[in-house]
């Protein structure tokens, strides 16, 4: 008696849950949707979020509110997103590979795993770039690599933070050019890199095209290589790592939107549809490109695969970073 | 020539009605903060940050800067009229200013303070225009080791100068540095002392701490104090007489020079320049016995020093990104909230913003002179407000302000907790400025230390082989040694 009562109750509960799931999808959204950005206002992720939100909310019919939860290299925001109810009303940005390395770095003790987020759509892919001061003795990537081989652990190379995509890029280059060892210096971001490289305190910076393209064009600094398969339209004269004979040194920073695990499929579909339309809008593309951000839309299978591949690659280099003798 | 051009376009923007209005609003609010006893510039500026969230960054910065130097003006009024400094830097003004008020020369004291403040502020801003751009160029020579040494020097200064005992000040500095350790490690990313509380991952929000330490604790103290009486002094004669002018002119210029020079060094704080200016006047005077009995130089010099300091402190802040006092640190927080990073590239990347803001310092100083000379009576009336209502209002503003920083109730608790802590520390006569500066500079010191060591692959000699860095480290050691040997004049240490 008891047991069948419980079973019946469970069945009813399950039905209710399913029904509410359907109902949820049907009238989703019935209230504003929050779009979390794990970085402070004014950063490039924030800029992209505000542009896409302003276009997508017209298509969605409800406001999309950008919520900045900056801090701890994104960990604060992602922790919060992982804890949200998966109903589609709280979605947020994942920044690959930063999201992956936060999960992978044991020191960070992240409370969420790689499966805590369901990727919906990618918005931006900003490839990495290796650059030096305009008067640097390193005229080409070859000069730089040769120098790092000749005197290992003396060329000071700046990242934009430990286990950032730029840090991984240095490790990739060391792997692809055996014998080359850089003295890695972790700086807080693009502005710090500019200051230290220009001041001669660091020899070379690994950063992203979006941060420095204008200064490459004015000749203030020299870009040696773009860590991508094809050249960047923002600095078309800079060769790619592939052209230079390092096809495995491919690294970039991407920004895309994801939902907490368990968000109903119909809701995800609806969000994907709306966000995709918004991102394909010429206004969106034009605004992002004027901010130096290359739009790269990936959805569904493609984005899910990119997410897991990035994770696998980040895992390899994170482990290496932790065991590398030259810290 | 480039500078002039930038400055002219800065003026064109700063004189637009909207920016003038923001500067005016900031000056008024700042004066108000200065006048209200207990609300110093640090807590006041912190409290008012949320007011500027709706403005464009330039407007927001103009208004907050105006609040900052406006509060420096306003503090004088309470010092003169009720012998209670509206903010810490006006402590010294009480001595002769209040005496003057008792003798019926309150108006003249306020007048010369306003004029001295104006001269100090203007002269320091002119010097800022001349010095800042070349300094920003030179700032590139400051690598992480030099930053580390400079900030260490700043902390040693504040430890050596603040408070009655160096031990107490050092203790507070270290406590500030310890508090700064809370949160995610800035280089390796591991959480420290965060007790698994996500709100602590980003560290303790220092703006909430400042509001607690300087705002809430002040109200707690005020609640204990007996009701004060205002000297009903004749305020009609604001302009000093011929003899008073003669005495003041030199004092104003010397005060300005002292304030400006000390403003360039991080960690000095606003109190030291005023004391220095006062002592210098007393030493130089042929009639030192008049000091303490209502000597006008005793008002003119420190007030000029105070405002010259306030504007000069913008130089290391704008060119190096180093906040040299708690209030400037709050201002830096406001810059960052608005997406602007102070530092050597600011002049290059956002010349429009920087020069508009600098031009607004000029307009702001004029506005303040106008607000203070003819309207001083109006401000004085504010002192008749029943204190109990004022307390509740200020407390309410603090709570709303702390919450709206990042819509976090946690920050409100932090503020309240530090209000109580600040109250206890003040009762124990432990200085608060070193604590705040330790908290603010802590993450930057740690980062520059660790980056320096990354640059040298772990070799500590990097600090000894760079001449600039070594020089500053020696200076830091000398300051501590000097303070330990009690070489600093007794009166300086009483600040």
Boltz contact constraints between the chains, C-beta under 6 A:
constraints:
  - contact:
      token1: [A, 42]
      token2: [B, 339]
      max_distance: 6.0
  - contact:
      token1: [A, 71]
      token2: [B, 202]
      max_distance: 6.0
  - contact:
      token1: [A, 72]
      token2: [B, 184]
      max_distance: 6.0
  - contact:
      token1: [A, 72]
      token2: [B, 201]
      max_distance: 6.0
  - contact:
      token1: [A, 76]
      token2: [B, 201]
      max_distance: 6.0
  - contact:
      token1: [A, 79]
      token2: [B, 198]
      max_distance: 6.0
  - contact:
      token1: [A, 105]
      token2: [B, 189]
      max_distance: 6.0
  - contact:
      token1: [A, 107]
      token2: [B, 189]
      max_distance: 6.0
  - contact:
      token1: [A, 107]
      token2: [B, 190]
      max_distance: 6.0
  - contact:
      token1: [A, 108]
      token2: [B, 189]
      max_distance: 6.0
  - contact:
      token1: [A, 156]
      token2: [B, 455]
      max_distance: 6.0
  - contact:
      token1: [A, 162]
      token2: [B, 188]
      max_distance: 6.0
  - contact:
      token1: [A, 162]
      token2: [B, 189]
      max_distance: 6.0
  - contact:
      token1: [A, 183]
      token2: [B, 457]
      max_distance: 6.0
  - contact:
      token1: [A, 185]
      token2: [B, 451]
      max_distance: 6.0
  - contact:
      token1: [A, 185]
      token2: [B, 454]
      max_distance: 6.0
  - contact:
      token1: [A, 185]
      token2: [B, 455]
      max_distance: 6.0
  - contact:
      token1: [A, 186]
      token2: [B, 187]
      max_distance: 6.0
  - contact:
      token1: [A, 191]
      token2: [B, 341]
      max_distance: 6.0
  - contact:
      token1: [A, 195]
      token2: [B, 344]
      max_distance: 6.0
  - contact:
      token1: [A, 198]
      token2: [B, 140]
      max_distance: 6.0
  - contact:
      token1: [A, 199]
      token2: [B, 140]
      max_distance: 6.0
  - contact:
      token1: [A, 199]
      token2: [B, 143]
      max_distance: 6.0
  - contact:
      token1: [A, 201]
      token2: [B, 143]
      max_distance: 6.0
